[in-house]
Structure formats: structure tokens, C-alpha cells
Amino acid sequence: MNKGSEKYIFRYEPGQEGLLLDALVAAANDARTDFDWFDAAVVSFKLTQSLIHQADEILYKDLTDPMQSCRRDVE
């Protein structure tokens, strides 16, 4: 994330998302930077979207038609 003359790069290992959220809180609370709570919310939202995408890939990886799990056979 670029903000003015500052650049923020947040990296984390899978399963360590909580540590990333802790780092966002620390950065937002740090008066020495321009990183604020809105920035933390934006990065947190992007993290959530990424996790949802990963979960969808896991849940639907074996389905040729992802909607097939929502359909019922009617005879």
C-alpha cells in the first residue's frame, strides 16, 4: 500500500492472518506514520476477500459446475 511518501508491505504465512491483523492495529496506532484506521480497514477487507476466494477454491475444486451442489435431483 502506498500512502504519500510511505510504502507499506504486509506479508504473512498462511494461518497467521491474526498476526497480520495485529500488525495493522499497531501500524494504525503508530503516530509516527500516516497509516490510519481507514488504511487498516482497506487492508483487512482485502485480506478477507483473499480468504473467501481461497475457501471457495477449496470447497469447489472438485466440482465442474460450482452450482451443482445447490441443485437437487427432481424425479
C-alpha positions in Angstrom: 0.0 0.0 0.0 1.4 3.4 -1.0 0.4 6.4 1.1 2.1 9.6 0.3 5.9 9.1 0.6 5.4 5.9 2.6 5.1 2.4 1.3 3.6 -0.5 3.4 4.1 -4.1 2.6 2.4 -6.7 4.8 3.4 -10.3 4.4 2.2 -13.3 6.4 2.3 -17.0 6.3 -0.9 -19.0 5.7 -2.6 -19.5 9.0 -1.1 -16.3 10.5 -3.7 -13.9 9.4 -4.3 -12.9 13.1 -0.8 -11.7 13.3 -1.3 -9.6 10.2 -4.4 -8.0 11.8 -2.3 -7.3 14.9 0.3 -5.6 12.7 -2.4 -3.5 11.1 -3.6 -2.3 14.5 -0.1 -1.5 15.6 0.5 0.5 12.4 -2.7 2.4 12.8 -1.8 3.3 16.4 1.7 4.4 15.4 1.6 8.2 15.4 5.0 8.2 13.5 3.3 7.0 10.3 0.4 8.2 8.1 -1.1 4.7 8.2 -4.6 5.2 9.8 -7.6 3.1 10.7 -9.1 3.6 7.2 -6.0 2.1 5.7 -6.2 -0.8 8.2 -9.8 -1.4 7.2 -8.8 -1.4 3.5 -6.0 -4.0 4.0 -8.3 -6.0 6.3 -11.0 -6.1 3.7 -8.5 -7.2 1.0 -7.4 -10.0 3.4 -11.0 -11.1 3.9 -11.6 -11.2 0.1 -8.5 -13.2 -0.4 -9.5 -15.7 2.3 -13.0 -16.0 0.8 -11.5 -16.7 -2.6 -9.2 -19.4 -1.1 -12.1 -21.0 0.7 -14.2 -21.1 -2.5 -11.3 -22.8 -4.4 -11.1 -25.5 -1.7 -14.8 -26.0 -1.5 -15.5 -26.2 -5.2 -12.2 -27.6 -6.6 -13.8 -31.0 -7.5 -17.0 -29.6 -9.0 -17.1 -28.9 -12.7 -20.2 -26.8 -12.1 -20.0 -24.9 -8.7 -23.7 -24.5 -8.7 -24.3 -28.3 -8.8 -24.0 -28.5 -5.0 -27.0 -26.1 -4.8 -29.3 -28.2 -7.1 -31.4 -31.2 -6.1 -32.3 -34.0 -8.4 -36.0 -34.0 -9.1 -37.6 -37.1 -10.5 
